[in-house]
Amino acid sequence: MTIGYKDLRHNPIYTKPQLSDEEFLGTMLDLNRPELGGVAAYLKSGDVPAARDAYLEVISAGNNGRYYFEVKDVPKLQAYAASYYGHEEEAQQTIAEADRIVEGDIPLFKGKRVVFPRGTYDWNSWLYDSSQYQLHLTRFVYVKHLSRAYALTGDEKYAKCFNDMISDFIDDNRVPVDDTFRSEHSTWDPLSVGVRLFMLPEAFIIFFSSPAFEPEVKLKLIKSFQEHGQYVRKYHAGGGNHVCMQLRGLIQTALLLPELKDSAEWLEYGLRELPGYIRQNVYADGVQFEGSPNYHLIVMRDLYELVALFHKLGIDAGEYRDTLEKMFTVTMHLLAPDGQMVKFGDTDVQVASELRNVMSLGAYLYQRGDFKALGHERLPFSLLWRVGPEAVQQYEQLKAKQPAETAACFPIGGYITSRQGWSREDMYMAMRAGVGVGGHAHSDALSLVLYAGGRELLADSGMGLFEWNKERKYTVSTRAHNTVVVDGQDQHVRSFHWNTPTTAACRIWDVQSSAAYDYSFASHYGYTRYDDPVIHSRKVLFIKNSYWMIVDLFEAKEQHRYEQYFHLPTGGAGYDCRRSGEVSTQLEGANLLLLHLPAGHAEDQLLLEPGLIFKQGEYTESPVVKRSLTVAGRTAIVTLAVPFGTEKPKVTIEPLPARMNGKELSAEEATALRIIMEDRVDEICLYHNSVEVAGYLDHTGNIIAEALLPRKNEPDGLEFAGGNYSRDVIVITDSKS
């Protein structure tokens, strides 16, 4: 049986109690600061309670630029919040949530809650068979409901709840004496410590003048901030999203409590080191490097909270502003028509209104109407606590305008998006075509998701819980994504849960956009590790307002088994027994028809099998379309994805000839089809020899220099549908007469 922090947190060998008030005030504060003269005098006379109160009065005076607002600003904020936002839904929900918390009913995440009767908090329980829920409990994301409900109502029960809760937490969770518990998912793992540093200050400031927030507990919390700051400074991560949260917390604590002797060094260190870690986290195209829109949002939050704070305090945000604007642009394009972030990597269902809050903040910070179009009409209640009442009118004067671009490519981070428009019902596609770094990335190169009719019709399997069990291993695997498994193995070999290599190398070769279609072409190289290397390329052609054509191409010499997966939403799905290769969903309102074109190989099987989709803490079974082929040499697999409402459309697909220099091209050299639907006829040719995809790697298996990468060569004299073309994408559309 493993013994950890839960069992040893009161053992004096492993943890230590807080300093006494006298020792803390005398040794941890910079008593040479003029404003602390009274504290020093009272300490010298031996009146420790008076010294404590003198220090608390310095904080209450609020002239140091500690936070987004000062203690003295709280009454004005309370009045404004109650009068301007009091009857709005978000404010009323905040009060309702705070009422539940007062009763000991605490929200965790993914819809789960925990109840502690009569304030008997258990901070170290293993909740719902996952450490994630206990960590969320101790990161105090939910205390904002208490402080904001107090601001709206003035009811002291919220301050009393915070006072008792935080006092109990500090007493029950003493600081470790060293890094014994550093790698453990526990109350004092360095990430949770860093998160508390920026989750608790709002409540600290809002409740500061409340009579229910006892002076003894105020100082206890200040001591805890100091312990947290020292811990983060010693044990913060060396990279990834963790260090961004930790250093952001350290910077905020240094600003919140400048009287601490350590604060000047913390601030200098954080301001010096964080930009380098941000550059490590965020590529030049604005994408966070972990291949997960959720963790893109997390690092973006660290930036936008700091940029907003620096704006309030008159601190130069420097390069943060440009980086953050790029991240907002990425977020704008990764927002699917249903208002959710696409669920690549470790990304789960989010609260749609909170995502709109994020875009509202971006709209205010950058005065961008396209960001506002994805935000709220009025400045959200939650942003009042970051930008203040003075921002409300300025935000409301900003005119929302629909984003100009419907297609986007982020070539370094590896996202390609394409949409019909910006309404909920519009068709939308997003594809992963980039390296993911770290444990939050999945083995999902060239996986795509499709939306139409306000619904996700090709679904990502989701993030799963972070326990290294069979369900989590499934959700990170290649077969859990809308891509192709080669010879039964994942695109990259994962070892331990978090100590994972980078995912499969990718290259986006081409993106095109026109009024009639969007087109993307990318390759991945995860299977070049085989003795007979396999390169998987995928081309996606979006015929606007109609359908998607997906062409999977494989470069290999020997025989391999290809398993193509398409994950459908939870609900019914079935074959059309009369038409070989057709599978469709059987849902209400919005559906998807998949047509698998014959590849001309004997070993070609199409199956419906069960898969798992993870949403909001739960795994549910869902139908998966699996096509399996065993083929030698170069291969092309073509699939048509056609959205529809309730009546399945009739689609006829006819092969057409494509020639160069009088020679007819094979199916591996060009996909040439006539697609006939109710209201249209499309003649499409995709030429497949325009890029030598094998040239991405040299003979040693390393990626060659950018300047030496293969360049696209348009075909010379491609004969198709009665015409002669010098381009590799040909779409001829006509209405049926």
Number of C-alpha atoms within 10 A of each C-alpha: 3 4 7 13 23 15 10 16 21 18 13 12 10 17 18 16 16 16 15 12 17 16 13 18 22 17 13 16 21 17 19 11 11 9 15 18 15 18 25 23 15 17 19 12 10 12 13 20 16 16 25 22 18 20 21 18 15 16 22 16 11 16 11 15 17 21 21 23 21 20 19 17 14 17 14 11 19 18 16 17 23 18 11 12 19 19 12 12 11 16 21 15 13 21 23 14 20 27 19 15 23 19 14 19 17 21 21 21 15 15 9 13 14 18 16 13 10 9 16 11 16 15 17 19 16 15 16 13 11 13 17 18 22 22 23 17 23 21 22 20 17 21 23 21 23 29 24 26 29 23 25 23 15 17 13 17 16 27 27 18 22 23 23 15 17 19 17 17 16 17 13 17 21 23 21 23 14 13 15 14 19 18 11 13 17 24 26 25 21 26 26 23 25 28 23 19 28 23 17 21 22 20 19 20 24 25 27 22 19 18 11 18 20 18 18 14 18 20 18 21 20 19 21 19 23 22 18 24 25 16 23 23 20 12 16 22 17 10 13 20 25 20 24 30 27 29 28 24 28 32 25 24 27 26 21 25 21 20 22 23 17 18 24 16 14 24 20 12 15 21 16 11 14 19 15 12 18 23 16 15 23 24 18 16 17 24 29 30 26 27 31 27 26 24 22 23 22 17 22 28 17 20 23 24 18 22 20 20 22 17 16 16 16 10 12 11 16 11 11 18 18 12 20 23 20 18 26 24 18 24 24 19 25 23 22 29 25 18 19 18 24 29 24 31 28 23 25 24 18 16 13 15 15 15 20 22 21 25 24 27 26 24 26 22 19 15 18 20 20 20 26 29 20 24 25 22 16 14 24 23 20 19 17 18 16 21 21 15 17 9 15 18 11 12 23 15 11 16 14 19 13 15 17 9 13 16 21 19 22 20 21 20 24 23 24 26 23 26 26 21 19 20 15 16 16 19 27 30 24 26 26 26 30 28 24 27 20 19 22 23 26 32 28 32 33 29 22 25 24 25 25 28 20 18 21 24 25 22 26 29 31 26 28 26 22 17 14 12 11 8 17 17 16 18 26 26 20 24 27 27 31 27 23 29 23 24 14 13 13 21 25 22 15 19 9 10 16 13 10 16 16 18 27 25 21 26 19 23 18 14 18 14 16 10 8 12 19 21 21 21 22 25 26 25 25 22 21 20 13 10 8 13 16 23 19 27 24 25 22 22 24 24 19 19 17 15 19 24 18 19 19 21 20 22 20 18 13 13 13 18 17 21 21 21 22 24 27 28 25 20 12 13 21 15 18 11 9 7 9 13 18 18 22 22 24 19 16 10 12 20 26 27 24 20 21 18 16 12 16 9 12 9 11 16 13 18 16 18 12 16 20 23 25 22 19 16 16 12 17 14 14 21 22 25 24 20 19 19 20 16 20 15 13 17 19 20 22 19 18 21 21 20 25 19 15 14 9 15 13 9 13 12 16 11 14 14 17 24 17 15 10 10 10 13 19 13 20 19 19 20 22 22 19 19 17 18 16 11 9 13 18 19 20 22 24 21 22 22 15 17 17 13 22 16 14 21 16 12 8 7 11 9 16 15 10 8 7 10 17 16 13 14 13 16 17 13 15 22 21 18 18 7 8 13 16 13 16 18 18 18 15 12 15 11 11 11 6
